[in-house]
Amino acid sequence: MKIAIVLNTSWNVYNFRLGLLNSLREKGHQIFILAPSDPYSPRLAQLGYEFHPIKMDSRGVNPIKDSRLTLELYRLYKKIAPHIILHYTVKPNIYGTLAARAAGIPVINNVCGLGTVFLQKGLVSTVAKTLYRLAFRYPHKVFFQNHDDFQLFVREKLINEQIADTVPGSGIDLDKFQSTAPFNSSPSFVFLVISRLIYDKGIVEYVEAIRQLKAKGIEARFQVLGAKDPTHKRGIPLNLIDSWIDEGLIEYLGTTDNVKPYVESADCIVLPSYREGLPRTLLEAASLGKPIITTDTAGCKHVVDDQETGLLCQARSAEDLANKMQDMLHLSPAKRQDMGEKGRKKVKEQFDERIVISKYQDAIQRLVVSKAGRLTTQ
């Protein structure tokens, strides 16, 4: 059977979806990947996946560009003629679903997170909800990465609850994200944020919390790993980031294809995000046995059991974040190790990649059976 997967970046496919794609290919399915070209596109082709580049501006709402995307996807769907299409991220979920409907191809969607538009009320948010309500009349199944997002879509009548379900994010390969380093505290305590540098990830609150801790005379290292993104609508200006670095508030580590050594070198992973689908960085950190500080918000709170596997703080509150970071510093190494071990156990029980793969395989099988049943009654 032909299965197409559509996302907003090849990077996303390579880093988060290969376990699922490999499992589907092992089942005998032929896989097609549709995404904008980036440095990860050739890697996908080298792994034997048929790659089709698409033009997609994943930011904002532009009726002309978005109508072109819908037409481009429709033409590709007709050309490839997949039996099922898997959509991830906002624009594939909306415009890909509309294109698939026109092409007569069933889809399974995944709401990876609600994005910036759901954090603020206004015209853009209203338009986004209207588009979701229109497109989500048609999928065979829609997976959400946390129950809060699931309930929001049901409450806003954006989806029929009967076709909705949850999956634990993209899942984690527990063998790949298993620490081989002994647990020990660094000579100088290291906090690490792994995130794009945009406002909605709570980066400004993190920096303000650092100022408050330093004002109290607390000594630690405060690191940031992730891409600068000044062109994003909510991106942090480069001159502001540079001022933080020059002031000695943060150590900026740049970007990497392999976060594992950075996580293993840190004492605590921090993510002060305003809202998430299910943050991959926290799943990786917990799988590697690290205690976590994150916000008591959708997505983030689902990864951490407060006081057990980490600490939860208020979103958008630098003061509360600083207090929780100070609390983490004052915990004994044994307590932090216990938190890390419990976090690893939680990931193993609730977020194993095999859970995600099983749900997708089941949804695909049900769709195949449903189609076969309709054919026999015609």
N, C-alpha and C positions, 0 to 999 in steps of 0.2 A: 504494500500500500504506500502511496505517496503522501508524505506529511511535510507541510511547509511551516517554518517558524519565522515570525516577523517581529523585529525589535528596532529600537532607535539607535543602537550602536552594535558593531561587530564585537567590540570589547565586552559588552554585556553578555553576548552569547558565549564567548570564549571563557570568560571567568566564572559565569554563574549557571550556564545551561548545558555544559558538555556532558555532565553525568546523565541527564535526561536523554539527550540526543544519542549518546552512545548506547544507552539501554534500548531505545527504540530501534536503532540500527541493528542491534544484536537480535531483535525480534524479527528481523527481515524487512523492516520498513525502509523506504528510500527517502532520505532527508534533503530538503531544500532550505537554504537560509537566505532570507531577504532582509537586508539592513544597509544603512549607509556605509560606504567604504571608509576604513580607517586602518591603522597599522596591523590590526588583528585579522583583517579580512583574508590576507594570504595564508595566515596560520590555519584558518578554518578550511581553506581549500587544500592545504597540505595534509590535513587530517582526512581528506577524502570526501568532504561535504561539498555539494554543488552550491556555489554562492552566486547570488544575483544582487548587484548593487542597486540601491534605490536612493532617490533624492528626498530627504526629509529634514525639515527644520523643526526640531523637537521643541522649540521655544515659542510661546505666544500663539495667538490665533490670527491667521492670515487667510481669509476666505479664498483668495486666488491660489496661493501656494497649497492650501489644504485640498482644494478641489483638484488641483493637478496631481497631488499625491494619491487621492482616491482613484483617479483615472489611471495613473501609472500602476497602482496595485491591481486594479481590475484587469488591465492588459496582461500583466504578469501571471495573475491567477488563471486567466484563460489559456495562456501559453503553456504554463507548467501543468495545469490541470491536476492539482493535488486533490486527494480524497478528503483531507482534513487540514485545517490551518490553525496553528497555535499563535495567538497574539499576546504580546507583552508590551507594557508601557502605554502611555495615554493615546498617542496618535494612531498606532496600529490597532489598539482596542476600538477606537471610534471609526476612523476612516477605513481601516482594513476590514472591519466588520461590515461596513456599508458596501465596500467593493466586493466582498465575498458573497454578500446577500444577492447582489446584482449578478454575480457569476454562478450562483446556485451551489456554493460550496459551504459545508457546515464548519463552524469554528468553535474553538475552546479558548476563552480569554483568561488573562491573569492580571488583576489590578495590583500592581507591585507597590503602589503607594498613591496617595491622592495629589501629591505635588503642591506647588505654591498656591494654585488657584483656589484650593479648598481652605487655605489658611486665612483668607480675607474675603469678606463679602463685597460684592460689586458686580459690575457688568460682566467681567471676564468669568467670574465664578458662575453667574447665571447662565451664560452661554455654554460653559463647559457642562453643567448639569443637564441642560437641554439636549446637548449632543449625546451625552451618555444615555439619557432616557430614550432617545431615538434609536441609537445603535444597539443598545442592550435588549431590544425586543427580539433579537435574532439569534444570539449564540445558543449552542447546545448546552454549554456549561460555562460559568464564570467563577474562577477561583479568586478569593481574597486572601491576603497574607496576614490579616488579623481580624478578630471578631468585631472590633470597633468600626472598621471600614465597611465590613459586611452589613452591620446594623444601620450605618449611616445611609447606605444605598437603598436599603429596604425602607427605612423611615422616610426618605425623600422621594420614594416611589420611582427610583431610577432603574429598578430591576425587579423581576418576578422572583420572589424568594425561592421558588421551586427549582430554579436553575443555578442557584448560588451555593457555594461551599467554600471552606477555608483550607489552605495548605500552609505548612510552616515555612513560609518564605521560599527561597530556592533550595533550602536544605543544605546540609553540610556533609562533606566527605570526611568522616571521622578519622579515617586512616591518614589522610593528607594533613588534616589539622589536628595533629597529636603531638604534643610537645615532647621533645627528646632532651630538653635542657632541664637540669635540676632546679627546683624552686628555691630562689634565694632573693633577698632584698638587695637592691643596688646600693653602693656606698652613698650615693645621692639619689633620693627617691625620685622615680621617673613617672610622670603622668603623660599619657599619650592620647591625642585625638586623631582619629583616622577619618578624614572627611574632605569633600570638596569645600573650598573656602567661600561659602555663601552664607548670608545672614541667617537663613532658616535652620541651619545646622547648629546654631547657638555659639558660633565662634566668638562673637563679640562678648557674650556673657562669660565665656571661658577666659578671655583675656582680662576682663574686668575682675573676675574671681582671682586671677593670678595677682593683679595689682593689690587686692585686698589681703591676700596671703602674704605677699612680700612686705606690705605695710605693717604686718604683725611680726615681721622678722622670721617668717617661716622659710626655710631653705629647701628647695626641691628643683627639679628640672621639669620644664613644661614644653612638651614637643607637639608638633603638628605635622601630620603626614597626609598629603593629598593635593590635588590640583588646584591652582589658582584659576578662578573663572570670572574675570572682570566683565566679560560681555554678557553674562547671565543677568536677567532683570534684577535678581537679588544678590548678585555677585559683590564681593567685598573689593573696593578699589585697591589697586596695587600699591599706591603710595601709603595707604593706611596699613597694609600688611608689612610693608618695608619699615614703617615707623615702629611697629611692634618688635620687629627683629632688631632694629638699631637700638631700641630702648632696652634690649635684653630680656624682654618679657617671654618670648617664645623662641624655641629652636625650630626653624622650618626645615623639614627633612626632604622636601620635594615630593616626587612621585616614585612609585615602584611597581613592578609586576609581582613582587613577592613580599607580602606584609609580614610573613611569619617571623623572620629574625627581629623585626622591629617590635612586634608584640611580645616576643620572648624576652627582649631586653628591657621592657617596661615593667613597672610594678603595678600599674592600674590603668585601665583603658577608660576613657571618658567620651561620652557623646551627649552633649546638651541640646539635642535636636528638638524642634518644636513639634514635629510629628513625622512618623515613618510608616512604611508598609511593614517590613520586618527587617531591621538593619543587619545587613550581612556582616559588617565589621564587628558587631557585638556577638554574633553567633560564632565568628572565627575566634574572637578573644576568649569567649567562654569555653569553646572547644579546646583551646590551648591552655585552659586552666588559670585564666587571669581574672581577678576581681574587677568589677565594673562599677562606674558611676554613670547613670543616665537619667533622663527625665521621666517623670510619671505621666507619660503621654502614650497615645496609641502607637503600637509597634514597639517602642522602646521598653515599656513596662512588661511586655509579654516575654521578654528575654530574661529579665532580672527579677528574682524574688528578693524583695527588700530585706536587708540585714542578714540574708542567707547566702546569696550568690553575689551580692553587691549592694549598692546604696542607690535609692531613688531620690531625686531632687525635683523642685518645682521648675517647670519650663519658664524661660525668660527671666529667671531670677539669679543674677550673679551672686547675690549674697547667700542664697541657699546653696548654690553650687559650691561656693567657697567653704561654707560650713561642712558640707559633705566631703569635700576634698581634705579638709583638716581632720575630720573624723577618720577617714581612711588612713591618713598618715599616722594617726595615733593608735591604730589597731596593731596588735602584735603580729609578727611575721607568721606565726602559727594560725592566727585567725584569718589572715588574708589567704594563706594556703588552703585553709578549710573552705573559704568562699570559692576559691578557684576550682577545687575538687568537686564541690557541689554544683558549680556552674557547668562543668564538663559532664557530670551525671545528668543534669537537666537537658542539655543539648542531645545527649545520647538517647534519652527517653522520648523527647518531644520534637527534635528538629533534624533527625537523621535524614540525609538526602533520599534514602530508600523509601521513606514515607511519602515524599513528594512524587517520586517516580511511580510508586504503586497507585497513587490517586490518578495520575495522568493515564497510566495504562488501563485502569478501570474505566475512566471516562471515555477513552478511545474505544475500548471494547463495547461499552454500552451504546455508543454512537453507531458502531458497525452493526450491532445486533438490531438496533432500531431501524437503520436503513434497510437491512435485509428483510425485516418484518414488513416494512411498507411496500417493498418490491413484490413480496409474495402475495400481497392483498390486492395488487393492481391487476 
